[in-house]
Amino acid sequence: MPPKRQLQTKPEMSRKKDQSDTSETPSSSRKSTRVRRLTQKAAQSSAKQPLQTSTDLAPSIQKASENQALEKGNIERAKLTTTVLQAATLEGENLIAVAERLTLGIQPLLDIFGPLVETLQAPLVAQKPRRKRRKQTNSSSPFFAPAQGTVAAPLKRLTRGPRVSPPFSLDPFSQEATPSGLSFKLRPSYYGLIQERIRNDLFALVVQAILWNQTTGKTARPVLFRLLGVFPTPHELANASYDAVNNIIKVLGLGEVRTTRLLQLAAVWVAAPPSPTRRYGRRNYPHLKPNKSVKDKELLEPDDQREGFEIAHLPGVGPYALDSYRIFYRDTLRGIDENQPEVEPEWKRVVPLDKDLRPYLQWKWRQAGWDWDPLTGRRTEVASGVSP
């Protein structure tokens, strides 16, 4: 069994406590020293500072009293505002009634200064006076009154007549007139194309194709007849001066390009005029693949199976000029009568790209009893509806 714990007497416990107090650690002694020093410094600083008198405390006391007065005033204003709002609520007043009261206070000022402001603004906003409309009367001037016994003729309404080209008394495109100076007679036009009127002259057809490039027929038509009236043949145009040709066609634009091309056309025409026995190649015309091997302006042999045309060697001749030539003049140059039943006219093999030649061929095929497709060149008989 463990030994029993002996009870200590009271004197022994006090003795041990005194021993524990006397045996302090170094850290606890340092802390007590620091506290003692801080206490001494606080006592010294309080001894040095003088005591504040009543005069020193007067500003702070006054400021405190002012703050209290302000707070008291705010409380009184709040109470007054609350009382007013409660009174307004009890009486059933709203914000509109309050605004009306303010307006009644400002109205005397407006009555005093309002007329003065209107007087100053009047010149700024003054409107122009309206002109009085003149009353219409049936009275006429006595100076233009008809003589006694005569009846005034009614006034004729002026009508605007057709515009006429300056060089000619009549429109050169009409059915009747033929401009002076031409070496051929104009033919009638049944559809409305210029080629129908000049189809008797190959030189006129080629010149027309050059002048119609990048312009309108209405603008170029008078210029064409004026140029053919002065230079009706290729020989006369080849001997013409540059300025003489340019002065006629410069109104169409591109005057230098057109003049140079026309003079070159006339020179080549005189040197090698179109002939039914000579064909010249044109690359990629009328189709891409069959005529791809031929060179431009290449003279083809009579037995050459490739496509060739009699005017393909002339300067300024492109697809539009070749289509126009094939439709209106090629059979004439080769001496073929298109009215013979065993002969297929040249115009039936043309598939043009021009916006005027396409509808013309549609109309021409329709006259023959066929519906013709301008994109593919296929035709369908109108009566039976069967394609050939």
C-alpha positions in Angstrom: 0.0 0.0 0.0 1.3 3.5 -0.8 2.4 5.6 2.2 -0.2 8.0 3.5 0.2 11.7 2.7 1.2 13.6 5.7 -0.8 16.8 6.5 1.3 19.9 6.9 0.7 22.4 9.6 -0.1 26.0 9.1 3.4 27.4 10.0 5.0 25.1 7.6 2.8 26.3 4.7 3.5 29.9 5.4 7.2 29.2 5.5 7.2 27.6 2.1 5.2 30.5 0.7 7.8 33.0 1.9 10.5 30.9 0.3 8.7 30.9 -3.0 8.3 34.7 -2.9 11.9 35.3 -2.3 13.0 32.9 -5.1 11.8 35.0 -8.2 13.0 34.3 -11.7 15.2 36.9 -13.6 12.4 37.5 -16.2 9.8 38.4 -13.5 12.3 40.8 -11.9 12.9 42.6 -15.3 9.2 43.1 -15.8 8.7 44.6 -12.4 11.6 47.0 -12.9 10.1 48.2 -16.3 6.7 48.8 -14.7 8.3 50.8 -11.9 10.2 53.0 -14.4 7.1 53.7 -16.5 5.1 54.7 -13.3 7.8 57.1 -12.3 7.8 58.8 -15.8 4.1 59.2 -15.8 4.3 60.9 -12.4 7.0 63.2 -13.6 5.1 64.3 -16.7 1.9 64.9 -14.8 3.9 67.1 -12.4 5.3 69.2 -15.2 2.0 70.0 -17.0 0.1 73.0 -15.5 -3.5 72.7 -14.5 -6.0 74.1 -17.0 -7.9 77.2 -15.7 -11.3 78.4 -16.4 -10.1 80.7 -19.2 -8.5 77.8 -21.0 -11.7 75.8 -20.9 -13.9 78.6 -22.1 -13.6 77.9 -26.0 -14.5 74.3 -25.5 -17.4 75.1 -23.2 -18.7 77.7 -25.7 -18.4 75.2 -28.7 -20.3 72.6 -26.7 -23.0 75.1 -25.9 -23.3 76.1 -29.6 -23.6 72.4 -30.6 -26.3 72.0 -28.1 -28.1 75.1 -29.4 -27.9 73.8 -33.0 -29.2 70.5 -32.0 -32.0 72.1 -30.1 -32.8 74.4 -33.1 -32.8 71.3 -35.5 -35.2 69.6 -33.2 -37.5 72.6 -33.1 -37.4 72.9 -36.9 -38.2 69.2 -37.3 -41.1 69.6 -34.9 -42.3 72.6 -36.9 -42.1 70.7 -40.2 -43.9 67.8 -38.8 -46.6 70.0 -37.5 -47.0 71.7 -40.9 -47.1 68.4 -42.8 -49.6 67.0 -40.3 -51.7 70.1 -40.7 -51.5 69.9 -44.6 -52.5 66.2 -44.3 -55.4 66.9 -42.1 -56.7 69.7 -44.4 -56.3 67.4 -47.5 -53.8 69.6 -49.3 -51.4 68.1 -51.9 -48.4 69.1 -53.8 -50.5 70.8 -56.5 -52.0 73.1 -54.0 -48.6 74.0 -52.7 -47.4 74.8 -56.2 -50.4 77.0 -56.8 -49.5 79.0 -53.7 -46.0 79.5 -55.0 -47.3 80.6 -58.4 -49.6 83.2 -56.7 -46.5 84.6 -55.0 -44.6 84.9 -58.4 -47.6 86.3 -60.4 -47.1 89.9 -59.3 -43.5 89.8 -60.6 -44.7 88.4 -64.0 -47.4 91.2 -64.2 -44.7 93.8 -63.8 -41.9 92.4 -66.0 -43.9 90.4 -68.5 -44.8 93.2 -70.9 -41.2 94.4 -70.9 -39.9 91.0 -72.0 -42.5 90.7 -74.7 -41.5 94.2 -76.0 -37.9 93.1 -76.2 -38.6 89.8 -78.0 -41.0 91.2 -80.5 -38.4 92.4 -83.1 -36.7 89.0 -82.9 -39.7 86.8 -83.7 -41.5 89.2 -86.0 -42.7 87.4 -89.1 -42.5 88.6 -92.6 -45.7 90.3 -93.8 -47.7 88.1 -96.1 -48.0 89.3 -99.7 -51.5 90.1 -100.7 -52.7 87.9 -103.5 -53.7 89.7 -106.6 -57.3 89.3 -107.5 -57.8 87.7 -110.9 -60.0 89.7 -113.2 -61.3 88.9 -116.6 -60.4 92.3 -117.9 -57.8 92.4 -120.7 -55.5 95.1 -121.9 -57.1 97.5 -124.4 -53.9 97.5 -126.5 -54.3 93.8 -127.4 -58.1 93.8 -127.9 -59.3 92.6 -131.3 -60.8 95.1 -133.7 -64.5 95.7 -133.7 -66.4 93.2 -135.9 -63.7 90.5 -135.6 -63.7 87.3 -133.4 -60.4 86.5 -131.7 -59.1 83.1 -132.7 -58.6 80.6 -129.9 -55.0 80.1 -128.7 -53.3 76.9 -130.0 -51.6 74.7 -127.5 -47.9 74.4 -128.4 -46.9 70.8 -128.9 -43.3 69.6 -128.8 -42.3 68.0 -132.1 -39.7 65.3 -132.7 -36.1 66.3 -132.3 -34.3 66.5 -135.7 -30.7 66.0 -136.3 -29.0 69.3 -137.3 -27.3 68.1 -140.5 -30.6 66.8 -142.0 -34.0 68.3 -142.5 -35.6 64.9 -141.6 -34.6 62.1 -139.3 -32.1 60.0 -141.3 -33.5 56.9 -139.7 -37.0 57.4 -141.0 -38.5 55.4 -143.8 -38.6 58.2 -146.3 -35.5 60.4 -146.0 -32.0 59.6 -147.4 -29.3 62.0 -146.2 -27.3 63.7 -149.0 -23.8 62.4 -149.8 -24.5 58.7 -149.3 -23.3 56.3 -151.9 -26.2 54.0 -151.4 -30.0 54.2 -150.8 -31.4 53.4 -147.4 -33.7 50.4 -147.1 -36.8 50.3 -145.0 -36.6 49.1 -141.4 -39.2 46.5 -140.3 -37.9 45.7 -136.9 -36.1 49.0 -135.9 -32.4 48.2 -136.3 -30.0 50.6 -138.0 -28.5 47.6 -139.9 -31.7 47.1 -141.7 -31.4 50.5 -143.3 -27.8 50.3 -144.3 -27.6 46.6 -145.2 -26.9 47.5 -148.9 -23.4 48.9 -148.1 -20.8 46.7 -146.3 -18.5 49.7 -145.5 -21.4 51.4 -143.7 -22.1 48.2 -141.7 -18.5 48.0 -140.5 -18.2 51.7 -139.6 -21.5 51.5 -137.8 -20.1 48.7 -135.6 -17.1 50.8 -134.6 -19.2 53.9 -133.8 -21.8 51.9 -131.8 -19.1 50.7 -129.3 -19.7 52.1 -125.8 -22.4 54.5 -126.9 -26.1 54.6 -127.7 -27.7 54.3 -131.1 -29.7 57.5 -130.6 -26.4 59.4 -130.1 -24.4 57.7 -132.7 -26.9 57.6 -135.6 -26.6 61.2 -136.7 -22.8 61.0 -136.4 -22.8 57.9 -138.7 -24.7 59.6 -141.4 -22.7 62.7 -141.1 -19.4 60.7 -141.5 -20.7 58.7 -144.4 -22.0 61.9 -146.1 -18.5 63.4 -146.0 -16.5 60.2 -146.6 -18.9 57.7 -148.3 -16.2 55.3 -149.5 -13.1 53.7 -147.9 -10.8 55.5 -150.4 -12.1 58.9 -149.4 -11.8 58.0 -145.7 -8.2 56.7 -146.2 -7.2 60.1 -147.8 -8.9 62.1 -145.0 -7.0 64.0 -142.4 -7.0 63.1 -138.7 -8.6 66.4 -137.6 -11.3 66.2 -140.2 -12.5 62.8 -139.0 -12.0 63.6 -135.3 -14.1 66.8 -135.5 -17.1 64.7 -136.7 -16.9 61.8 -134.2 -15.5 63.4 -131.1 -19.0 64.0 -129.7 -19.3 60.2 -129.0 -16.3 60.1 -126.7 -13.1 58.1 -127.2 -12.4 60.4 -130.2 -8.7 59.6 -130.6 -9.3 55.8 -130.4 -12.1 55.9 -132.9 -10.4 58.2 -135.3 -7.2 56.1 -135.3 -9.2 52.9 -135.8 -11.3 54.3 -138.7 -8.2 55.5 -140.5 -6.6 52.1 -140.1 -9.7 50.4 -141.3 -9.8 52.5 -144.5 -6.1 51.9 -145.2 -6.4 48.1 -144.8 -9.7 48.0 -146.8 -8.0 49.8 -149.7 -5.0 47.4 -149.6 -7.1 44.2 -149.2 -10.8 44.7 -149.7 -13.2 42.0 -148.6 -13.6 39.3 -151.2 -15.8 36.1 -151.3 -12.7 34.1 -152.3 -10.6 35.1 -149.2 -11.4 34.0 -145.6 -9.5 35.1 -142.6 -9.4 33.3 -139.2 -10.7 34.7 -135.9 -9.6 32.8 -132.8 -12.5 31.5 -130.5 -15.2 32.7 -132.9 -18.0 31.8 -133.3 -17.2 28.9 -130.9 -14.3 28.3 -128.5 -13.1 24.7 -129.2 -13.6 24.3 -133.0 -11.8 27.5 -133.9 -9.2 27.4 -131.1 -6.3 26.5 -133.4 -6.7 29.3 -135.9 -4.8 32.5 -135.6 -6.3 36.0 -135.8 -6.3 37.5 -139.4 -4.8 34.2 -140.7 -5.6 33.8 -144.4 -7.3 30.4 -144.8 -7.0 28.2 -147.9 -10.2 27.5 -149.9 -10.3 23.8 -148.8 -9.6 24.6 -145.1 -12.5 23.3 -143.0 -11.9 25.8 -140.2 -14.2 28.8 -139.8 -13.1 32.0 -141.6 -14.8 35.2 -142.5 -14.2 37.7 -145.2 -13.9 40.8 -143.0 -12.0 39.3 -140.0 -8.7 40.9 -141.1 -10.0 44.5 -140.8 -9.1 46.7 -137.8 -11.9 47.3 -135.3 -13.9 44.2 -136.3 -15.0 42.2 -133.3 -17.7 39.7 -132.5 -20.4 42.3 -132.8 -19.3 43.4 -136.2 -18.9 39.8 -137.4 -22.4 38.9 -136.1 -23.9 41.9 -137.9 -22.0 41.1 -141.1 -23.2 37.5 -141.1 -26.8 38.4 -140.5 -27.2 41.3 -142.9 -24.6 41.0 -145.7 -22.5 37.8 -146.0 -25.0 36.0 -148.3 -25.0 39.2 -150.5 -21.2 39.2 -150.7 -21.1 35.5 -151.6 -24.0 35.8 -154.1 -26.3 33.5 -152.2 -30.0 33.9 -152.5 -31.5 33.3 -149.1 -35.0 32.8 -150.5 -34.0 29.5 -152.2 -35.5 26.5 -150.3 -32.3 24.3 -150.6 -30.1 27.0 -149.1 -29.8 27.8 -145.4 -29.3 31.5 -144.9 -26.3 32.6 -142.9 -28.4 34.4 -140.3 -29.8 31.1 -139.1 -26.4 29.9 -137.9 -25.6 33.0 -135.9 -26.0 33.0 -132.1 -25.1 36.6 -131.2 -24.4 38.1 -127.8 -25.5 41.6 -128.5 -28.7 42.8 -126.7 -30.2 44.2 -129.9 -29.3 41.3 -132.3 -30.7 38.6 -130.1 -34.3 39.9 -130.0 -34.1 40.7 -133.7 -33.3 37.1 -134.5 -36.0 35.9 -132.2 -38.4 38.1 -134.2 -37.0 36.8 -137.5 -37.3 33.1 -136.4 -40.9 33.8 -135.3 -41.7 35.1 -138.8 -40.5 31.8 -140.1 -42.7 29.9 -137.6 -40.1 28.9 -135.0 -39.4 29.6 -131.4 -35.7 30.3 -131.1 -33.6 30.2 -127.9 -31.0 32.9 -128.0 -28.8 31.2 -125.4 -28.4 27.8 -127.0 -29.5 28.5 -130.6 -32.1 25.7 -130.5 -35.4 26.2 -132.2 -38.9 24.6 -131.8 -41.6 24.7 -134.4 -44.5 26.8 -133.3 -47.3 24.5 -134.7 -46.1 21.0 -133.8 -43.8 21.9 -130.9 -41.1 19.5 -132.2 -37.4 20.5 -132.2 -35.5 19.8 -135.4 
